Amino acid sequence: MDYLKTVVPSQLFAERGSDIVVINPGSANIRIGLAQHDSPLNIPHCIARRVSGGNQQPRRNVQDQLLNSQVTTAQHMERERAYDMIASLLKIPFLDEEVANSSFPRKMGRVDGHMPQSNKKETAFTWTDVEVKAESSPPLENSQNIGKVGEISELDDTTTTKDLGLVERKLREYVCGEEALTISPTEPYTLRRPIRRGHLNISQHYPMQQVIEDMQTIWDWILTEKLHIPRSERNMFSALIVVPETFDNREIKELVSIVLRDLNFSSAVVHQEGLAAVFGNGLSTACVVNIGAQVTSVICIEDGLALPNTLLTLRYGGEDISRCLLWTQRHHQTWPPIRTDVLTKPVDLLMLNRLKETYCQIREGELEAVAVVHSYEDGMPAASHKTRLTALNVPPMGLFYPMLLVPDVFPPPPRTWFNDHEDMLEDAYEFTRRTDMSDGFYPVYSGGFSMWDSYPMFQSRPKKEDSIGLAEAISKSILSTGRIDLQRKLFCSIQLVGGVALTSSLISAVEDRVLHAIPSTEAIDTVEVLPSRTIPNFVSWKGGAILGILDFSRDVWIHREDWIRNGIHVGSGRKYKDSHFLQGQVMCYINS
């Protein structure tokens, strides 16, 4: 403690943060970096794998998805009713009312030509080059290399890699990150997302083995290519995993196996996302509202301890707001006549996310903007279209009226593996290894063995809280603590994290609507959202870095040898609980 009071924070981070890799995986993006860094890499959490020969699948089909192309009439009506309720609150025309005396024409024509590169919001994405670079291929100087490129059986001394490239294209086996989202649909690749709606994206069309393999490949690529930590050196590093609240114990253990068994880290520890968020902002007690791309979670933290019974999960997030933006513009006929489809072309979702982040905000009155949108046709350069976007304050209000964010053609959330809702903060339960379990908790796959046959599945039925608005969820979570002193403190310590937390005027909207969501019988009259000390996207990652650096004893860290030797049995006395003694260290550091 005396050392913490005297050491300069930058020195502490430099000394202890150089060998800790903090990993915060999400449904849409993964945040990863060394604990000593100020901010992490933020990379789309996806991979596109090359499909070979006659087994090509249309790239427009994400491998896991069973698509429901029908949106029911009831869903349409509910969405339209939600729009009109929001319009009444924002004092804008209802959905089917024409905007009178508009200062802009209903549509504006296509604009070709060079777009200003300095303005990121108007810069088009370019298709990913999926060919292997010539310089990355080894010189063909001996017989071992003959046949590897273009499958040429006879070469003379003057044949070069460049010459062979003219014979047959050599494509990358896989592409990760944003490049995977901008591959032309004409290329033979299938996009995969290992996490969706807050869970490992396991389905009958995306088996567990493939999900784990894809996640391991993405993380290995980031470590090697972005953080420059080759596999041979990873035994000198430890991994700190900041897991979403939505993950169950089985999913957490799979992440630990990936880190220790597959990626070769020497040790690992797991921290909960909400808990890390409070430390990232220098707090000890708060109601953490994490609005991610696909899932929103609400959980209360008291004195550095998460309260599991306060956790609520809402099945909507930033990507749903982006899709709602597209629906709104199409309904008002302000969207250009182009083929925009976020399901078949992930690049379209990237564009919509950018438009949402740039133009959407919450405020009263008509909110319009002239913007440039792009159309991405198969294999063709992006075409630019200038148009007027309208009702830009409606989509983010879907957080409070989730019926506005109907699922469209997206499938329901993945089904859970077990009827096991044990929270990660509880004691790690003892597990007797089965004969079909290999070291590191991987089943022995033989004879067509399938995890879907081995474990029971339970029908995914959205819980009641899944469809409630954000304000009601925050109020319900805090009131579930049952103590008026803690409730008053939490209502004045609401913390918004995640990318959507950057939405302009969201803080004031949350304060106002949460206050009105509190039942009149409760003695609460003040609601306050605390400003974030760092970028909301990275708060949980930063908190994880702080927890790792200040964890001097490392009593709860799991060592690679123990994990591989004992499978998922983490040993007596070892728990996922991680904040009893850390909280005092963190508060000492923050207040010094």
LINRA-V301056 format. One record per backbone hydrogen bond with DSSP energy under -0.5 kcal/mol. NH is the residue of the N-H (numbers start at 0). CO is the residue of the C=O. If there is no record, write none. Layout:
nh;co
NH;CO
NH;CO
This chain:
nh;co
4;0
5;1
5;2
6;2
10;7
11;7
12;8
13;9
14;10
15;11
16;12
19;16
20;18
20;237
21;19
21;32
22;20
22;239
23;30
25;28
29;42
30;23
31;29
31;40
32;21
34;19
35;16
36;33
40;31
42;29
42;40
44;27
45;43
46;191
47;174
48;46
48;189
49;172
50;187
54;51
55;52
60;57
61;59
62;190
64;61
66;64
67;408
68;66
70;68
71;69
75;71
76;72
77;73
78;74
79;75
80;76
81;77
82;78
83;79
84;80
85;81
86;82
87;83
88;84
89;85
90;86
91;86
96;93
99;97
101;98
110;383
111;109
118;115
119;117
121;118
122;119
127;181
129;127
131;169
135;132
136;133
140;138
144;141
145;141
147;144
149;147
151;148
158;155
163;159
164;160
165;161
165;162
166;163
167;163
170;168
171;129
174;47
176;45
178;175
179;176
180;176
180;177
181;177
181;178
182;179
186;183
188;186
189;48
190;58
191;46
195;198
198;195
200;193
201;199
202;205
205;202
210;206
211;207
212;208
213;209
214;210
215;211
216;212
217;213
218;214
219;215
220;216
221;217
222;218
223;219
224;220
225;220
225;221
226;221
228;222
229;227
232;229
233;229
233;230
235;232
236;233
237;18
238;266
239;20
240;238
240;268
241;22
241;239
242;240
242;270
246;243
251;247
252;248
253;249
254;250
255;251
256;252
257;253
258;254
259;255
260;256
261;256
262;257
264;258
265;233
265;236
266;236
267;557
268;238
270;240
272;242
275;271
276;272
277;273
278;274
279;275
280;276
281;278
282;277
285;300
286;492
287;285
287;298
288;286
288;494
289;287
289;296
290;288
290;496
291;289
291;294
295;313
296;289
297;311
298;287
299;306
300;285
301;304
303;283
304;301
306;299
307;305
309;306
310;307
311;297
313;295
314;465
315;313
317;291
318;292
319;292
319;316
320;316
321;317
322;318
323;319
324;320
325;321
326;322
327;323
328;324
329;325
330;326
331;327
332;329
333;328
334;328
337;335
339;337
340;338
344;340
347;344
348;344
349;345
350;346
351;347
352;348
353;349
354;350
355;351
356;352
357;353
358;354
359;354
359;355
360;391
361;503
362;360
364;89
367;365
368;388
370;368
370;386
372;370
372;384
374;382
376;374
379;376
382;374
384;372
385;108
386;370
388;368
388;386
391;366
393;390
394;390
396;393
397;394
398;395
399;396
400;396
403;400
404;401
405;403
409;406
419;417
425;422
432;430
436;433
437;435
437;441
439;562
440;437
441;437
442;440
443;435
444;442
445;443
448;445
452;449
453;449
454;450
457;415
460;458
461;459
465;462
466;463
467;464
469;398
472;468
473;469
474;470
475;471
476;472
477;473
478;474
479;475
480;477
481;478
486;482
487;483
488;484
489;485
490;486
491;487
492;489
493;527
494;286
495;529
496;288
496;494
497;535
499;290
500;497
501;498
502;499
503;359
505;502
508;504
509;505
510;506
511;507
512;508
513;509
514;510
515;511
516;512
517;513
521;518
523;521
527;490
529;493
529;527
537;534
538;534
538;535
541;537
542;538
543;539
544;540
545;541
546;542
547;543
548;544
549;545
550;546
550;547
551;549
556;553
557;267
559;265
562;558
563;559
564;560
565;561
566;562
568;565
569;567
573;570
575;425
582;578
584;580
585;581
586;582
587;583
588;584
589;585
590;586
591;587
591;588
